[in-house]
Amino acid sequence: MEKSSLYLRRITISAVFLSISLVLKTSFSFYIPLFGQNGMSIGISGIFSIMPSILFGPIYGAIVSGLSDFLGYILKPMGTYLPLMTLVAAAGGFIRGALWISLQNKNSRNMRIIVGIFSGILLLIGISNIVFLSADGVNSDFYNHVQKENINIDKMHLISKMLIKRTINMKNPSMNLSTYIKLVTSGIIGSAVLGIFLLIADFFISKKFFADTREGLIPQLLIAMIGSGLIVTTLNTVILRETIYSAWKALPFALIWIPRIIEEVLGNTVKAYFVATLLAVFSKQQSLNGLIKRPSMESKYSSKNM
């Protein structure tokens, strides 16, 4: 297939996915309020804006993701338009495509082992933090029964020292200490449990419904989509907090960030299985399979045309 024809067909299909995404975004999406603002967007339009980055690589992913954000705002304005958010969306599409290209041929079993080890480490850290904080007597009421000037952190464990140093001079030290304790204990343990749950769910769902797809499809998709989603959500949270949602500045960053991260992880997990289904269907079409970007694919086309 000639390069010009290859790129034209990719552009055409990407435009179709973009159109579907925009229709769904303007008709079947809504926002969940977060601390008095439109903090989280819920919808299925992302499934189709994700596809070009998975099928054709990071450049197509960046263009479609950026256009989806920009045109989506024009068609259905919500709040203030921030060009920086469009750039972040484009960067997210690029990162997603790059991660998928680098991961798609990795061994599925090894990927699951890595996720399992990482989740196990998080679980161990969360449990250890509970033990250390309890041993040092650091809890949500710590500042209510201890005078700040009498606090001696020299003999405390590292996690206790870090939390006290971080919160002791804050405007509401007790409230902020309570928030950070939850983050380093139940927050970390919750993330570990979620990782283990996703690992188990992926194993059974992949075996039952995606047994005929390429080896390692689901784990790689989950890592590519969740990894890029975490980066985009973190950057967007910083941008919103520092620009139009000034009320968020009065709250600890993690308090705003964690609900958005949870939504991003759960949302992308669900989307990954839809994307896997579409990718499997796409790959089975002989006329379309040759369009999919894979490692070293472009060089093969170049060598054929020489």
C-alpha positions in Angstrom: 0.0 0.0 0.0 1.4 3.4 -1.0 2.2 5.8 1.8 -0.1 8.5 0.5 -3.0 6.1 0.3 -2.2 4.7 3.8 -2.2 8.2 5.4 -5.3 9.2 3.6 -7.3 6.2 4.8 -6.0 6.7 8.4 -7.0 10.4 8.3 -10.5 9.5 7.0 -11.1 6.8 9.6 -9.8 9.1 12.3 -12.2 11.8 11.2 -15.1 9.3 11.4 -14.1 8.4 15.0 -13.8 12.1 15.8 -17.3 12.7 14.5 -18.8 9.9 16.5 -16.9 11.2 19.6 -18.3 14.7 19.2 -21.9 13.5 18.7 -21.7 11.4 21.9 -19.9 14.2 23.8 -22.6 16.7 23.0 -25.6 14.4 23.4 -24.7 11.7 25.9 -22.3 13.2 28.5 -22.7 15.0 31.8 -20.6 16.4 34.6 -20.5 15.4 38.2 -20.0 18.3 40.7 -16.8 18.3 42.7 -16.5 20.8 45.6 -19.0 23.1 44.0 -17.6 22.9 40.5 -18.0 20.7 37.4 -15.2 18.5 38.5 -15.6 15.2 36.5 -17.0 14.5 33.1 -18.9 11.2 32.5 -19.6 9.8 29.1 -18.6 7.2 26.4 -17.3 9.6 23.8 -13.8 9.0 24.9 -13.9 5.4 23.5 -14.0 6.8 20.0 -11.5 9.6 20.5 -9.1 7.0 21.9 -9.2 4.7 18.9 -7.0 6.7 16.5 -4.1 6.7 19.0 -4.4 2.9 19.5 -4.9 2.1 15.8 -2.6 4.7 14.1 -0.1 5.9 16.7 0.6 9.0 18.8 0.4 11.7 16.1 -3.1 10.7 15.2 -4.0 10.4 18.8 -2.7 13.9 19.6 -4.6 15.5 16.8 -7.9 13.7 17.4 -7.8 14.2 21.2 -7.0 17.9 20.8 -9.7 18.4 18.2 -12.2 16.5 20.3 -11.6 18.8 23.3 -11.7 22.0 21.2 -14.6 21.2 18.9 -16.5 19.6 21.9 -16.3 22.9 23.7 -17.5 24.8 20.6 -20.5 22.5 20.1 -21.4 22.3 23.8 -19.7 25.1 25.9 -19.3 24.3 29.6 -17.7 27.0 31.7 -14.5 28.8 30.6 -12.5 27.6 27.6 -8.8 27.0 28.5 -6.5 26.4 25.5 -4.0 24.8 27.9 -6.5 22.0 28.6 -6.7 21.4 24.8 -2.9 21.1 24.7 -3.0 18.6 27.7 -5.7 16.6 25.9 -3.5 16.4 22.8 -0.5 15.4 24.9 -2.6 12.7 26.5 -3.5 11.3 23.1 0.2 11.3 22.1 1.3 9.6 25.3 -1.4 7.0 25.0 -0.4 6.1 21.4 3.3 6.0 22.3 2.7 3.8 25.3 0.5 1.4 23.2 3.1 1.2 20.5 5.8 0.4 23.0 3.7 -2.1 25.0 1.5 -3.9 22.5 4.0 -6.7 21.8 5.1 -7.2 25.4 4.4 -10.6 27.1 1.0 -10.6 28.8 2.1 -12.8 31.7 5.1 -10.5 32.5 2.8 -7.5 32.4 0.4 -9.1 34.9 3.4 -10.0 37.1 4.6 -6.4 37.2 1.2 -5.1 38.1 0.8 -7.7 40.8 4.2 -6.9 42.3 3.5 -3.1 42.2 0.1 -3.7 43.9 1.7 -5.9 46.5 4.3 -3.2 47.3 1.6 -0.6 47.6 -0.4 -2.8 50.0 2.7 -3.4 52.1 3.5 0.3 52.3 -0.1 1.2 53.3 -0.2 -1.4 56.1 3.3 -0.4 57.3 2.2 3.3 57.4 -0.8 2.3 59.6 1.6 0.4 62.0 4.2 3.2 62.1 1.6 6.0 62.6 -0.1 4.0 65.3 3.2 3.3 67.1 4.0 7.1 67.1 0.5 8.0 68.3 -0.1 10.1 65.1 -3.8 10.2 64.3 -6.5 12.7 63.3 -6.7 14.1 66.8 -2.9 14.4 67.2 -2.8 18.2 67.2 -5.8 18.5 69.6 -4.0 16.8 72.5 -0.4 17.7 71.8 1.1 21.2 72.1 3.0 22.1 68.9 6.0 23.5 70.8 6.3 20.2 72.7 6.3 17.9 69.6 9.5 15.8 69.3 9.7 14.0 66.0 13.3 12.8 66.4 12.3 9.3 67.6 9.3 8.9 65.3 9.2 6.9 62.1 9.9 8.5 58.7 6.2 8.7 57.7 5.2 10.4 60.9 8.0 12.9 60.6 6.9 13.7 57.0 3.3 14.2 57.8 4.0 16.4 60.9 6.5 18.6 59.0 4.0 18.9 56.2 1.0 19.9 58.3 2.2 21.5 61.5 2.3 25.1 60.1 -0.8 24.8 58.0 -3.9 26.9 58.8 -5.9 23.9 59.8 -3.2 21.3 60.9 -5.7 18.8 62.4 -7.9 18.7 59.3 -4.9 18.5 56.9 -3.2 15.9 59.0 -6.4 13.8 59.0 -6.5 14.1 55.2 -2.9 13.1 54.7 -3.2 10.1 57.0 -6.1 8.8 55.0 -4.1 9.3 51.8 -1.0 7.4 53.0 -3.0 4.6 54.7 -6.5 3.8 53.2 -5.7 5.7 50.0 -2.6 3.6 49.3 -4.3 0.3 50.4 -7.3 1.2 48.3 -5.1 1.7 45.2 -3.4 -1.7 45.9 -6.7 -3.5 46.3 -8.0 -1.8 43.1 -4.9 -3.0 41.2 -5.3 -6.5 42.5 -9.0 -6.4 41.6 -8.3 -5.2 38.1 -5.7 -7.9 37.7 -8.1 -10.6 38.7 -10.9 -9.2 36.6 -8.6 -8.8 33.6 -7.5 -12.4 33.9 -11.0 -13.9 33.9 -12.6 -11.4 31.5 -9.8 -11.7 29.0 -9.9 -15.5 29.2 -13.7 -15.6 28.7 -14.4 -12.9 26.2 -11.0 -12.0 24.5 -9.4 -15.4 24.2 -9.1 -15.1 20.4 -7.5 -11.7 20.4 -3.8 -11.0 20.3 -1.7 -12.1 23.3 -1.5 -9.4 25.9 -4.1 -7.1 24.5 -6.0 -6.1 27.6 -3.1 -5.6 30.1 -1.3 -3.3 27.6 -4.4 -1.4 26.8 -5.1 -0.9 30.5 -1.5 0.4 31.2 -1.5 2.7 28.1 -5.0 4.2 28.8 -4.7 4.5 32.6 -1.1 5.7 32.4 -1.9 8.5 30.0 -5.2 9.2 31.8 -3.4 9.7 35.1 -1.0 12.2 33.5 -3.8 14.2 31.9 -6.0 14.2 35.0 -3.2 15.4 37.2 -2.3 18.2 34.8 -5.9 19.3 34.4 -6.4 19.3 38.1 -3.4 21.6 38.5 -4.7 23.9 35.7 -8.3 24.1 37.0 -7.0 24.7 40.6 -4.7 27.5 39.6 -7.0 29.2 37.1 -10.8 29.2 37.3 -11.6 27.0 40.4 -10.0 29.2 43.0 -12.1 27.6 45.8 -10.0 24.5 45.3 -6.9 26.3 46.5 -8.3 26.2 50.0 -8.3 22.4 50.0 -5.3 20.0 50.0 -4.4 19.1 46.4 -4.7 15.4 47.1 -8.3 15.8 48.3 -9.3 17.1 44.9 -7.0 14.9 42.9 -7.9 11.5 44.4 -11.6 11.5 43.4 -10.7 12.5 39.9 -8.0 9.8 39.7 -10.4 7.1 40.9 -12.9 8.2 38.2 -10.1 8.2 35.6 -8.9 4.7 36.6 -12.4 3.2 36.7 -13.5 4.9 33.5 -10.5 3.9 31.5 -10.8 0.3 32.8 -14.3 0.1 31.4 -13.3 1.8 28.2 -10.3 -0.5 27.7 -12.6 -3.5 27.2 -14.7 -1.6 24.6 -11.6 -0.4 22.8 -10.3 -4.0 22.9 -13.5 -5.2 21.2 -13.3 -2.5 18.5 -9.6 -3.2 17.9 -10.3 -7.0 17.6 -13.1 -6.3 15.1 -10.9 -3.8 13.2 -8.0 -6.3 13.1 -10.2 -9.1 11.6 -11.1 -6.9 8.6 -8.5 -7.7 6.0 -9.0 -4.4 4.2 -8.4 -2.5 7.4 -5.9 -4.6 9.3 -3.0 -3.2 7.1 -3.8 0.3 8.4 -3.0 -0.4 12.0 0.3 1.0 13.1 2.7 -1.5 14.8 6.4 -1.2 15.7 8.5 -1.0 12.6 5.4 -1.1 10.4 6.2 2.2 8.6 9.7 1.1 7.7 8.3 -2.0 6.1 6.0 0.1 3.9 9.0 2.3 3.0 11.1 -0.8 2.0 8.2 -2.1 -0.2 8.0 1.1 -2.1 11.7 1.5 -2.7 
